[in-house]
Amino acid sequence: MQLKVIPTSGPAPLAVEFTGTGSGHVEGVMLLDFGDGHMDDSIPTIRGFERVHTYTAPGTYRVELKSGAYGGQHPAKLTTVATVTIVVR
């Protein structure tokens, strides 16, 4: 899994493009936490993804890509697999 982010800093409002690859687990789940209270839980696990998120307020945001696999009847336990810091001025 990988996560590419362009740009990582700039003035508000800042539109940031997130691209990456999934975990490869067919029965898995992935989540992109943008660090500003918004999340995207529709990240595909078996192919690449591209998302754009706009930060409207100045600040420093920690973005986390999380992944997990389902264990039978149990919900997936998510583990952070990539992080990046976004600085909005």
N, C-alpha and C positions, 0 to 999 in steps of 0.2 A: 504494500500500500504506500502511496505517496500523495503528497499534497503540495501543489504549486499555487502561489498567491501573487497577484499583480494588480496594483501596486501594494506595498506594505505601509506606505505613509503618504500623507497629503492633506490638503485643506478640506474642511467639511463643505458641502456633502461629498463624501468620497465613495465612489462605486468601485468595489473590489471584485475581481474575478478569481474564483476558486476552481481549480481543475485537479483531478487526481484519478486514482485507480481504486477499485473495490478490493475487498478482502479475498474474494474468490470462493467464499463459503455460500453455497446455494441456500442453506437454511440459516443464514446469518442476518445481522442487522447492522446498519451503519448510521451514524448521526453526525451532523456538522453543527457544532455549537459556535455561533458567531461572537460570543462574548459580550453581547449587548442586550441579552434577554431574548434573543431570537434564535431558533434552532430549525434545522431542516432534517427531518427523519426519513426523507424519501431518497436517500443516497443509495444507488444500486450496489449490490455486493459483488456482482459477477461481471461488471464492465466499468468503463470509465464514466466520469461525471464532470459536469461543468455547471457552476452556479455563479450568479452575480448578486452581491448583497451591498446595499448602500448604508454607510454610516453617516448619520445626520448631525451628531453631536461630537464636539472635540473630546478627546480622551485617548487612553491606551486600552486596547482590547486584546484579550488572550483568546485566540481561536483554537478549538480542539476538534480533531476528527476522532470519533470514537467508533469502536467495532466490537462485535460480540457474536456468539453463536448460540442458538437455542439448545437447551439441554432437556429434551423430552417435553414434559409438561411445564418446565420451569421457564420463566422469562429470561431473556439474554442478559448476561452481566457484561456491561460495556467497559472496555479498557481504552484509554487514550493512546492512539497510535501515532499521532502527529500533532504538533502545536506550532503556532506562529503568532507573533505579536503585530498588531495593526496600530499605528499611531496616527490619530486624526487631529489636525490643528484647527 
